[in-house]
Amino acid sequence: MIIMNIDVMLAKRKMSVSELADRVGITLANISILKNGRAKAIRIETLNKICTALQCQPGDLLEWRKDEDETT
């Protein structure tokens, strides 16, 4: 499973969720969906804008963890 670590980067950058949403140009609801792990997909363009706003690499935001249901 892929985990979005937006909260971690927001804390490191001392930035609010609403400020990030404004900088990226997406709604608070969509940031919340990403932040809470409920997103099914993310556009590369959106990931690029988030990385630009947070001055980070995609790997700073994305983390893979083995799901208990995965057999391989």
C-alpha positions in Angstrom: 0.0 0.0 0.0 1.2 3.5 -0.7 1.0 6.0 2.2 0.9 9.8 1.6 3.1 11.6 4.2 1.7 15.1 3.5 1.2 15.7 7.2 4.9 15.1 7.8 6.0 17.6 5.2 3.5 20.2 6.2 4.9 20.0 9.8 8.5 20.3 8.5 7.6 23.3 6.4 5.3 24.8 9.1 2.6 25.1 6.5 -1.2 24.7 7.0 -3.4 22.5 4.9 -5.3 25.5 3.7 -2.1 27.2 2.6 -1.0 24.1 0.7 -4.4 23.9 -1.0 -4.1 27.5 -2.0 -0.6 27.1 -3.4 -1.5 23.9 -5.3 -4.8 25.2 -6.5 -7.0 22.3 -5.3 -9.7 22.2 -2.7 -9.3 21.5 1.0 -11.5 18.4 0.5 -9.1 17.0 -2.1 -6.0 17.7 0.0 -7.8 15.9 2.9 -8.5 12.9 0.7 -4.8 12.7 -0.2 -3.7 13.3 3.3 -6.0 10.7 4.9 -5.1 8.0 2.4 -8.5 7.8 0.8 -7.3 8.7 -2.7 -7.3 6.0 -5.4 -5.0 8.0 -7.7 -3.0 11.2 -7.9 -2.2 13.1 -11.1 1.5 13.6 -11.8 0.8 17.3 -12.3 -0.8 17.5 -8.8 2.1 15.7 -7.3 4.5 18.1 -9.0 2.6 21.1 -7.6 2.6 19.7 -4.1 6.3 19.0 -4.3 6.9 22.6 -5.6 4.8 24.1 -2.8 6.5 22.0 -0.1 10.0 22.1 -1.8 10.4 18.4 -1.5 10.9 15.2 -3.6 8.0 12.8 -4.5 9.8 10.2 -2.3 9.4 12.6 0.7 5.6 12.3 0.3 5.1 8.7 -0.9 5.9 5.6 1.2 5.3 2.0 0.4 4.3 -0.4 3.2 3.5 -4.0 2.9 -0.3 -4.6 3.3 -1.2 -7.4 5.6 -3.4 -8.8 2.8 -0.5 -8.9 0.3 1.0 -12.4 -0.2 3.9 -11.3 -2.4 
